[in-house]
Amino acid sequence: MTVAIGTNPAALAEAFLSNAVARRGQLAKRKTWRPASELAVDLGTANTLIFVKGEGVVLNEPSVAAVDQAGNILGIGLEAKRMLGRTPEGITAVRPMKDGVIADFHIAEKMLRHFLRLVIDRTFLRVKPTVIVCVPSGITEVERRAVRDSAQSAGVKRLYMVSEPMAAAIGVGLPVETPVGSMVIDIGGGTTNIAVIALSGIVCDASIRTGGDELDQAIVQFMRKTYSLLIGEPTAERIKIGLGSATQLEREGEMDVKGRDLVSGLPKTIRIDSAGVRDAIQEPVSHIVNAVRRALEMTPPELASDVLEHGIMLTGGGSLIRGLDQRLMDETGLPVRVDEDPLTSVVRGTGRILDDFARYGTVLST
């Protein structure tokens, strides 16, 4: 089928940005007496989401900041993402999160402070919140300390951490506290986290630094090598959303791509199809499939039988790549399902932990 989302990706992206601006305006206007004292934060490579206990997800912004040469923050979130690839000399749009962890502590702390202030300033009664932050399952102690220091500098009263696959499993409603094994794959912007969970713990896991950003870079390189066309990350992301697929589609889609010709140096438009994009992202998709195989090889036999019976749950923005669930089914022989709202699975799971601390408190660390 010709994918509708790929017919006009620029209009789709603009509509998304307009909706996000409207949501932010509503967030600023909606004052409440209930203090935002308990928050869940999914500090992702691509997007940051904040969940307030009793309200749900109240903020969803890109994890991007625009800074000048002196290090001053000129824009955070949506405004900064609009600047990606369009900034004049002296202004840089940067992503302080890389591969799911903090790469630039100074900017990450200011970004987190800004997002928390957006949420806390809606209330008449302002308190220092208790926050649960989601982190990749393969995070090191140094990276964990960076998250801890950044949150405390942003004005957090008490901080807990939970691994992203555990939060995703809770978010999609898997019985993580039972002896039954559940397998979840969370494909984010910077990392793919795969875990088999039982009795409120991760029995075996695999975390690789491959995610949506790797797919974008693969498309950039494909356009450069095949068509001698230079494109930016935002254009690569639109191509991924519009045409990206992991298996052959019944009817392939096409779209026009604008960029700079590397031979003549002039702007140029070319037409590409989904078959070419599928070849471009073949390598990072194969990395994800191989990581799933490794996790299954480490799974104890009793839990492997549970996974065979109940299947694998796909979450995260990367799971929206068309045919990825079918590709995993073909490679593993296991049933694979995609969550209804994979972009918010992790933060929804962390919100459930806030709502039922007695039940899920054992999955947290400090």
FIDO-273338 format. One record per residue (C-alpha): residue number from 0; residue in three letters; x, y, z. Coordinates in steps of 0.25 Angstrom, whole numbers. Layout:
nr:rest:xx:yy:zz
NUM:Ala:X:Y:Z
...
***
This chain:
nr:rest:xx:yy:zz
0:Met:0:0:0
1:Thr:4:14:-2
2:Val:7:20:12
3:Ala:-2:32:14
4:Ile:8:37:24
5:Gly:18:38:14
6:Thr:10:46:4
7:Asn:14:60:10
8:Pro:23:58:22
9:Ala:26:73:22
10:Ala:12:76:25
11:Leu:11:65:35
12:Ala:23:70:43
13:Glu:17:84:42
14:Ala:4:79:48
15:Phe:11:72:59
16:Leu:19:84:63
17:Ser:6:93:63
18:Asn:-1:83:71
19:Ala:11:83:81
20:Val:11:98:82
21:Ala:-4:98:85
22:Arg:-2:87:96
23:Arg:9:96:102
24:Gly:0:108:102
25:Gln:-11:99:109
26:Leu:-1:95:119
27:Ala:3:109:123
28:Lys:-12:113:124
29:Arg:-17:102:132
30:Lys:-14:106:146
31:Thr:-18:96:158
32:Trp:-17:96:173
33:Arg:-12:82:173
34:Pro:3:83:175
35:Ala:11:74:165
36:Ser:19:67:176
37:Glu:21:54:169
38:Leu:26:53:155
39:Ala:31:43:145
40:Val:41:47:135
41:Asp:45:39:122
42:Leu:58:47:119
43:Gly:59:41:105
44:Thr:69:44:94
45:Ala:58:49:84
46:Asn:47:54:94
47:Thr:45:57:108
48:Leu:32:53:114
49:Ile:27:57:128
50:Phe:15:50:136
51:Val:8:56:148
52:Lys:2:47:158
53:Gly:-13:48:156
54:Glu:-13:56:143
55:Gly:-5:47:133
56:Val:5:52:123
57:Val:5:67:123
58:Leu:18:70:115
59:Asn:24:64:102
60:Glu:35:72:97
61:Pro:48:69:88
62:Ser:61:67:96
63:Val:67:79:88
64:Ala:74:92:93
65:Ala:79:104:85
66:Val:91:110:90
67:Asp:100:122:86
68:Gln:116:122:86
69:Ala:116:127:101
70:Gly:107:115:105
71:Asn:94:123:108
72:Ile:82:115:105
73:Leu:73:122:94
74:Gly:62:111:93
75:Ile:58:98:98
76:Gly:49:87:93
77:Leu:40:90:81
78:Glu:46:104:78
79:Ala:60:98:78
80:Lys:56:86:69
81:Arg:51:96:59
82:Met:65:101:58
83:Leu:72:88:55
84:Gly:80:90:42
85:Arg:75:104:41
86:Thr:84:112:51
87:Pro:93:124:47
88:Glu:107:124:51
89:Gly:109:125:66
90:Ile:96:118:70
91:Thr:96:103:71
92:Ala:84:93:73
93:Val:89:82:81
94:Arg:84:69:87
95:Pro:89:68:101
96:Met:85:53:102
97:Lys:92:43:94
98:Asp:90:28:93
99:Gly:80:29:104
100:Val:89:36:114
101:Ile:94:50:117
102:Ala:105:54:108
103:Asp:105:69:112
104:Phe:103:71:127
105:His:101:86:127
106:Ile:91:87:116
107:Ala:83:74:121
108:Glu:82:81:135
109:Lys:76:94:129
110:Met:67:86:120
111:Leu:62:77:131
112:Arg:60:90:140
113:His:52:97:129
114:Phe:43:85:127
115:Leu:41:83:142
116:Arg:38:98:143
117:Leu:27:97:132
118:Val:20:86:140
119:Ile:22:92:154
120:Asp:18:106:150
121:Arg:4:102:146
122:Thr:1:100:161
123:Phe:-2:111:171
124:Leu:5:102:182
125:Arg:19:100:178
126:Val:27:89:184
127:Lys:40:81:181
128:Pro:35:69:174
129:Thr:39:54:176
130:Val:43:49:163
131:Ile:45:36:156
132:Val:54:36:144
133:Cys:55:25:133
134:Val:69:20:130
135:Pro:74:10:120
136:Ser:76:-4:126
137:Gly:91:-4:122
138:Ile:94:9:128
139:Thr:108:10:136
140:Glu:110:16:150
141:Val:116:29:144
142:Glu:104:31:135
143:Arg:95:28:146
144:Arg:102:39:155
145:Ala:101:49:143
146:Val:85:47:143
147:Arg:85:48:159
148:Asp:93:61:159
149:Ser:86:67:148
150:Ala:72:64:154
151:Gln:77:69:168
152:Ser:82:82:161
153:Ala:69:84:155
154:Gly:62:85:169
155:Val:57:71:171
156:Lys:54:67:185
157:Arg:55:52:184
158:Leu:60:44:172
159:Tyr:58:29:168
160:Met:62:22:155
161:Val:55:11:148
162:Ser:61:3:135
163:Glu:53:7:123
164:Pro:49:-8:119
165:Met:43:-10:133
166:Ala:35:3:132
167:Ala:31:-1:118
168:Ala:26:-14:122
169:Ile:18:-8:134
170:Gly:13:2:124
171:Val:7:-8:114
172:Gly:1:-16:126
173:Leu:10:-28:126
174:Pro:10:-36:139
175:Val:24:-32:144
176:Glu:22:-36:158
177:Thr:18:-51:155
178:Pro:28:-63:152
179:Val:23:-63:138
180:Gly:33:-58:128
181:Ser:30:-45:120
182:Met:39:-40:108
183:Val:39:-26:104
184:Ile:47:-18:94
185:Asp:48:-3:95
186:Ile:53:4:83
187:Gly:56:18:86
188:Gly:64:29:79
189:Gly:78:25:84
190:Thr:77:11:90
191:Thr:69:-2:88
192:Asn:66:-9:102
193:Ile:62:-23:102
194:Ala:59:-30:115
195:Val:52:-43:120
196:Ile:45:-39:133
197:Ala:40:-48:144
198:Leu:37:-46:159
199:Ser:39:-30:158
200:Gly:53:-32:153
201:Ile:61:-33:140
202:Val:65:-47:138
203:Cys:74:-45:125
204:Asp:75:-33:116
205:Ala:82:-27:104
206:Ser:84:-12:102
207:Ile:90:-7:89
208:Arg:93:7:85
209:Thr:85:6:73
210:Gly:71:13:71
211:Gly:64:23:63
212:Asp:76:33:62
213:Glu:84:21:55
214:Leu:73:19:45
215:Asp:73:34:42
216:Gln:88:34:40
217:Ala:87:22:31
218:Ile:77:29:22
219:Val:87:42:22
220:Gln:98:33:17
221:Phe:89:26:7
222:Met:85:39:0
223:Arg:99:44:0
224:Lys:105:31:-7
225:Thr:93:27:-16
226:Tyr:88:41:-21
227:Ser:100:50:-17
228:Leu:90:58:-9
229:Leu:93:64:5
230:Ile:81:65:14
231:Gly:79:68:29
232:Glu:74:60:41
233:Pro:60:66:40
234:Thr:59:62:26
235:Ala:64:48:29
236:Glu:54:47:40
237:Arg:43:50:31
238:Ile:48:40:21
239:Lys:48:30:32
240:Ile:34:33:36
241:Gly:29:34:22
242:Leu:35:22:15
243:Gly:43:14:26
244:Ser:40:-1:26
245:Ala:47:-14:31
246:Thr:40:-24:21
247:Gln:35:-23:7
248:Leu:21:-15:6
249:Glu:10:-19:-2
250:Arg:10:-6:-10
251:Glu:23:2:-8
252:Gly:22:17:-6
253:Glu:29:29:-12
254:Met:33:43:-8
255:Asp:40:55:-13
256:Val:53:59:-5
257:Lys:60:73:-5
258:Gly:74:75:-2
259:Arg:88:80:-7
260:Asp:94:73:-19
261:Leu:109:70:-15
262:Val:113:71:-30
263:Ser:108:84:-34
264:Gly:106:90:-20
265:Leu:91:94:-24
266:Pro:78:91:-17
267:Lys:72:79:-24
268:Thr:59:70:-23
269:Ile:59:55:-25
270:Arg:49:44:-24
271:Ile:51:32:-15
272:Asp:43:20:-12
273:Ser:42:11:1
274:Ala:50:0:-5
275:Gly:62:8:-5
276:Val:60:13:9
277:Arg:58:-1:14
278:Asp:72:-5:8
279:Ala:77:8:15
280:Ile:73:4:29
281:Gln:75:-11:27
282:Glu:88:-11:35
283:Pro:83:-4:48
284:Val:70:-12:47
285:Ser:79:-25:47
286:His:86:-20:59
287:Ile:73:-19:67
288:Val:69:-33:62
289:Asn:82:-39:66
290:Ala:81:-33:80
291:Val:68:-40:81
292:Arg:74:-53:78
293:Arg:85:-51:88
294:Ala:75:-48:99
295:Leu:67:-60:95
296:Glu:79:-69:96
297:Met:82:-64:110
298:Thr:68:-67:115
299:Pro:66:-78:124
300:Pro:58:-90:118
301:Glu:45:-88:127
302:Leu:44:-73:124
303:Ala:47:-76:109
304:Ser:35:-85:109
305:Asp:27:-73:115
306:Val:32:-64:104
307:Leu:28:-75:94
308:Glu:14:-75:99
309:His:12:-60:102
310:Gly:20:-54:91
311:Ile:29:-41:91
312:Met:24:-27:93
313:Leu:30:-16:84
314:Thr:30:-1:90
315:Gly:37:12:87
316:Gly:36:21:75
317:Gly:45:11:67
318:Ser:34:0:68
319:Leu:26:9:58
320:Ile:35:5:46
321:Arg:26:-3:37
322:Gly:28:-18:37
323:Leu:38:-18:48
324:Asp:28:-27:56
325:Gln:27:-37:44
326:Arg:42:-37:42
327:Leu:44:-41:57
328:Met:33:-51:56
329:Asp:40:-57:43
330:Glu:54:-57:50
331:Thr:50:-63:64
332:Gly:37:-71:61
333:Leu:31:-64:73
334:Pro:18:-56:73
335:Val:21:-41:73
336:Arg:11:-29:77
337:Val:13:-14:76
338:Asp:7:-6:88
339:Glu:-5:3:84
340:Asp:3:16:88
341:Pro:18:12:88
342:Leu:23:26:89
343:Thr:18:27:103
344:Ser:19:13:108
345:Val:31:16:117
346:Val:26:29:124
347:Arg:12:22:126
348:Gly:19:11:133
349:Thr:26:20:142
350:Gly:13:27:145
351:Arg:7:14:149
352:Ile:18:12:159
353:Leu:15:26:165
354:Asp:0:22:166
355:Asp:3:8:172
356:Phe:16:10:180
357:Ala:14:-2:189
358:Arg:12:-12:177
359:Tyr:24:-7:169
360:Gly:33:0:178
361:Thr:43:-12:178
362:Val:47:-8:163
363:Leu:53:5:167
364:Ser:67:9:170
365:Thr:73:22:176
***
